[in-house]
Amino acid sequence: MDTLTILEFLAAPIVASLIIAGIHAYLGLHVVERGVIFVDLSLAQIASLGAAIGVFIGLEPHDPSIYWLSLGFTLIGALVFALIKGQEADIPQEAIIGISYAVASAAVILVMSQSTGESEHLRDMLVGNILSVQWTEVWITAAIYAVIGAFHYIYRKRFLDISLDAKGAAARGVSVRFWDFLFYASFGIVVTRSVAIAGVLLVFCYLIVPSVGAMLWAKRIGPRLAIGWIMGGVVSMLGMYFSVLFDLPTGATIVCTFGGMLVLMALVRPLVARSR
């Protein structure tokens, strides 16, 4: 298969991955600044639990009801995380997020163990099948993310204020619990949609790896966001190209490409700093 044929075959998946990378690179900045690194995995796994329950009660894996069930579970998780953040407790929020992930993961395994074809469903939830995405799904996803992106752009100062200094924002009279819920709810909508297309592991990488890679090279939010977008786009296209060229699982290939790119960026940074 020549390069042009591969690119034609990958057109819809590449556009979908660029859309996912775009919004997740932005949300990843907030997640890293808030120190809740595993909130994406946790909400994604909670969304998967909703999907697993849908399959268990007899819904088809691609039934639209599966998405709404997953979204409902995700919004409940978002509410819990927002309420925990608003409590003056000694328990770190990350601990609750980790517990939620572990319990949701175990619940998914238990539910799917009672369903036929559970191994295939579990694999799809973990690594997804982004190559099968259709143009209709791509445009619907783009529209949803455009609305979420516009919402975050309008209230960007408020979200950044809370992500960078939640205690200071609370001291200025800002309702941190309310804005946290809006953040996690919008975040959950994005995660639910992304997991349905790309799977849990790949969505986690889109959220965290570009942000971590950007932190190696920039201090300010703007440059970090630009680096994250570039990294997400380049890795998406390379990973898909490698997966088709070498007949490898797409999601796992992109995840490994993310890891390799992050290592490369970390190794090159000292050399560039030394040359300066």
C-alpha positions as CSV (number, residue, x, y, z in Angstrom):
1,M,0.0,0.0,0.0
2,D,1.6,3.3,-1.1
3,T,1.6,6.5,1.0
4,L,-1.1,8.2,-0.9
5,T,-3.5,5.3,-0.5
6,I,-2.8,5.1,3.2
7,L,-3.5,8.8,3.6
8,E,-6.8,8.5,1.8
9,F,-7.8,5.5,4.0
10,L,-6.8,7.4,7.1
11,A,-8.5,10.7,6.2
12,A,-11.5,10.5,8.6
13,P,-9.4,8.9,11.5
14,I,-6.7,11.6,11.1
15,V,-9.2,14.4,11.3
16,A,-10.9,12.8,14.3
17,S,-7.6,12.4,16.1
18,L,-6.7,16.1,15.4
19,I,-10.0,17.2,16.8
20,I,-9.5,15.0,19.9
21,A,-5.9,16.2,20.3
22,G,-6.9,19.8,20.0
23,I,-9.4,19.9,22.9
24,H,-7.5,17.4,25.1
25,A,-4.3,19.4,24.9
26,Y,-6.1,22.4,26.3
27,L,-7.9,20.4,29.0
28,G,-4.7,18.6,29.9
29,L,-3.1,21.9,30.9
30,H,-5.9,22.4,33.5
31,V,-5.6,18.8,34.7
32,V,-1.8,19.0,35.2
33,E,-2.0,22.4,36.9
34,R,-4.7,21.0,39.2
35,G,-2.6,18.0,40.0
36,V,-5.5,15.5,39.2
37,I,-3.5,13.6,36.6
38,F,-5.7,10.5,36.7
39,V,-9.1,12.3,36.5
40,D,-9.3,11.5,32.8
41,L,-8.7,7.8,33.3
42,S,-11.2,7.8,36.2
43,L,-14.0,9.6,34.2
44,A,-13.2,7.5,31.2
45,Q,-13.5,4.3,33.2
46,I,-16.8,5.5,34.7
47,A,-18.0,6.2,31.2
48,S,-16.9,2.7,30.3
49,L,-18.9,1.3,33.2
50,G,-22.0,3.0,31.9
51,A,-21.4,1.4,28.5
52,A,-20.7,-2.0,30.0
53,I,-24.0,-1.8,31.9
54,G,-25.7,-0.9,28.7
55,V,-24.3,-4.0,26.9
56,F,-25.2,-6.1,29.9
57,I,-28.9,-5.1,29.8
58,G,-29.0,-6.0,26.1
59,L,-28.1,-2.9,24.2
60,E,-25.9,-3.1,21.1
61,P,-22.4,-1.7,21.5
62,H,-23.1,1.0,18.9
63,D,-26.6,1.9,20.1
64,P,-26.9,5.7,20.8
65,S,-28.4,4.8,24.2
66,I,-24.9,3.5,25.2
67,Y,-23.5,7.0,24.7
68,W,-26.2,8.7,26.8
69,L,-25.8,6.0,29.6
70,S,-22.1,6.6,29.6
71,L,-22.6,10.4,29.7
72,G,-25.0,10.0,32.6
73,F,-22.4,8.0,34.7
74,T,-19.7,10.5,33.7
75,L,-21.7,13.5,34.9
76,I,-22.4,11.8,38.2
77,G,-18.6,11.3,38.6
78,A,-18.0,14.9,37.7
79,L,-20.5,16.0,40.4
80,V,-18.7,13.8,43.0
81,F,-15.2,15.2,42.1
82,A,-16.5,18.8,42.3
83,L,-18.1,18.2,45.7
84,I,-15.0,16.6,47.1
85,K,-12.9,19.6,45.9
86,G,-15.2,21.9,47.8
87,Q,-14.8,20.0,51.1
88,E,-12.2,21.1,53.6
89,A,-11.0,17.5,54.2
90,D,-7.6,16.0,54.8
91,I,-8.2,13.4,52.1
92,P,-6.5,14.4,48.8
93,Q,-8.8,14.7,45.8
94,E,-6.4,12.5,43.8
95,A,-7.0,9.7,46.3
96,I,-10.7,9.7,45.6
97,I,-10.1,9.9,41.9
98,G,-7.8,6.8,42.1
99,I,-10.3,4.9,44.2
100,S,-13.1,5.8,41.7
101,Y,-10.9,4.5,38.8
102,A,-10.1,1.2,40.6
103,V,-13.7,0.6,41.6
104,A,-15.1,1.5,38.2
105,S,-12.5,-0.7,36.5
106,A,-13.4,-3.7,38.7
107,A,-17.1,-3.1,38.1
108,V,-16.5,-3.0,34.3
109,I,-14.8,-6.4,34.6
110,L,-17.6,-7.8,36.7
111,V,-20.3,-6.6,34.5
112,M,-18.6,-7.7,31.2
113,S,-17.8,-11.1,32.7
114,Q,-21.6,-11.7,32.6
115,S,-21.9,-10.7,29.0
116,T,-21.1,-12.6,25.8
117,G,-18.0,-11.5,24.0
118,E,-16.7,-9.7,27.1
119,S,-13.1,-9.8,26.0
120,E,-13.8,-8.0,22.8
121,H,-15.8,-5.3,24.5
122,L,-13.2,-4.8,27.2
123,R,-10.5,-4.5,24.5
124,D,-12.5,-1.9,22.5
125,M,-13.1,0.2,25.7
126,L,-9.3,0.1,26.4
127,V,-7.8,0.8,23.0
128,G,-10.8,1.8,20.9
129,N,-11.0,1.5,17.2
130,I,-10.4,4.9,15.8
131,L,-9.8,3.6,12.3
132,S,-13.4,2.7,12.0
133,V,-14.7,6.2,12.7
134,Q,-17.0,7.6,10.0
135,W,-17.2,11.2,8.7
136,T,-20.6,11.6,10.4
137,E,-19.1,10.9,13.8
138,V,-16.2,13.2,13.0
139,W,-18.5,16.2,12.3
140,I,-20.7,15.5,15.3
141,T,-17.7,15.3,17.5
142,A,-16.3,18.5,16.0
143,A,-19.6,20.3,16.7
144,I,-19.7,19.1,20.3
145,Y,-16.1,20.1,21.0
146,A,-16.6,23.5,19.3
147,V,-19.4,24.2,21.8
148,I,-17.3,23.1,24.7
149,G,-14.3,25.0,23.4
150,A,-16.4,28.2,23.0
151,F,-17.7,27.8,26.6
152,H,-14.1,27.4,28.0
153,Y,-12.9,30.3,25.9
154,I,-15.6,32.6,27.2
155,Y,-14.8,31.7,30.8
156,R,-11.1,31.0,30.3
157,K,-10.0,33.4,33.0
158,R,-12.3,31.9,35.6
159,F,-11.2,28.3,34.8
160,L,-7.5,29.2,34.7
161,D,-7.9,31.2,38.0
162,I,-9.3,28.2,39.8
163,S,-6.8,25.7,38.2
164,L,-3.8,27.9,39.1
165,D,-4.9,29.1,42.5
166,A,-8.1,27.6,43.8
167,K,-7.6,28.9,47.4
168,G,-7.0,32.4,46.2
169,A,-10.1,32.3,44.0
170,A,-12.2,31.1,46.9
171,A,-10.8,34.0,49.1
172,R,-12.0,36.4,46.4
173,G,-15.5,35.0,46.7
174,V,-15.5,32.7,43.7
175,S,-17.7,29.6,44.1
176,V,-15.0,27.0,43.4
177,R,-17.4,24.1,43.9
178,F,-19.8,25.4,41.2
179,W,-17.0,26.2,38.7
180,D,-15.3,22.9,39.4
181,F,-18.6,21.1,38.5
182,L,-18.8,23.0,35.3
183,F,-15.2,22.1,34.5
184,Y,-15.6,18.4,35.3
185,A,-19.0,18.2,33.6
186,S,-17.7,19.7,30.3
187,F,-14.6,17.6,30.7
188,G,-16.8,14.5,31.2
189,I,-18.7,15.3,28.0
190,V,-15.5,15.4,26.0
191,V,-14.1,12.3,27.6
192,T,-17.3,10.3,27.0
193,R,-17.3,11.2,23.4
194,S,-13.5,10.6,22.9
195,V,-13.6,7.2,24.7
196,A,-16.3,6.1,22.3
197,I,-14.0,6.8,19.4
198,A,-10.5,6.2,20.7
199,G,-10.7,4.1,23.9
200,V,-9.5,4.8,27.5
201,L,-5.8,4.5,27.1
202,L,-5.5,6.7,24.0
203,V,-7.7,9.4,25.5
204,F,-5.5,9.4,28.6
205,C,-2.4,9.9,26.4
206,Y,-4.1,12.7,24.4
207,L,-4.8,14.5,27.7
208,I,-1.6,14.1,29.6
209,V,1.4,13.4,27.3
210,P,1.2,16.7,25.2
211,S,0.8,18.7,28.4
212,V,3.8,17.0,30.0
213,G,5.9,17.4,26.8
214,A,5.0,21.1,26.6
215,M,6.1,21.6,30.2
216,L,9.5,20.5,29.2
217,W,9.9,23.3,26.7
218,A,7.7,26.2,27.9
219,K,6.7,27.9,31.1
220,R,3.7,30.1,29.9
221,I,0.3,28.7,29.1
222,G,0.2,30.0,25.5
223,P,3.4,28.3,24.3
224,R,2.5,25.1,26.2
225,L,-0.8,24.9,24.4
226,A,0.8,25.4,21.0
227,I,3.4,22.7,21.7
228,G,0.7,20.4,22.9
229,W,-1.3,20.9,19.8
230,I,1.6,20.3,17.5
231,M,2.8,17.2,19.4
232,G,-0.8,15.7,19.5
233,G,-1.2,16.3,15.7
234,V,2.2,14.9,14.7
235,V,2.0,11.8,16.9
236,S,-1.6,11.1,15.8
237,M,-0.6,11.0,12.1
238,L,2.6,9.1,12.7
239,G,1.0,6.5,14.9
240,M,-1.8,5.9,12.4
241,Y,0.6,5.7,9.6
242,F,2.8,3.2,11.4
243,S,-0.2,1.1,12.4
244,V,-1.4,0.7,8.8
245,L,2.1,0.3,7.4
246,F,3.1,-2.4,9.8
247,D,-0.4,-3.8,10.4
248,L,-0.5,-3.0,14.1
249,P,-3.3,-2.1,16.5
250,T,-4.0,1.6,16.0
251,G,-4.7,2.7,19.5
252,A,-1.8,0.9,21.0
253,T,0.5,2.1,18.2
254,I,-0.4,5.8,18.9
255,V,0.0,5.3,22.6
256,C,3.5,3.9,22.1
257,T,4.3,6.7,19.6
258,F,3.3,9.2,22.3
259,G,5.7,7.6,24.7
260,G,8.5,7.6,22.2
261,M,7.9,11.2,21.3
262,L,7.9,12.2,24.9
263,V,11.3,10.5,25.5
264,L,12.7,12.1,22.4
265,M,11.6,15.6,23.6
266,A,13.1,15.0,27.0
267,L,16.4,13.9,25.5
268,V,16.7,16.7,23.0
269,R,15.8,19.5,25.5
270,P,19.2,19.4,27.4
271,L,21.0,19.5,24.0
272,V,19.1,22.6,22.9
273,A,19.5,24.3,26.2
274,R,23.3,23.6,26.1
275,S,23.6,25.0,22.6
276,R,21.8,28.2,23.7
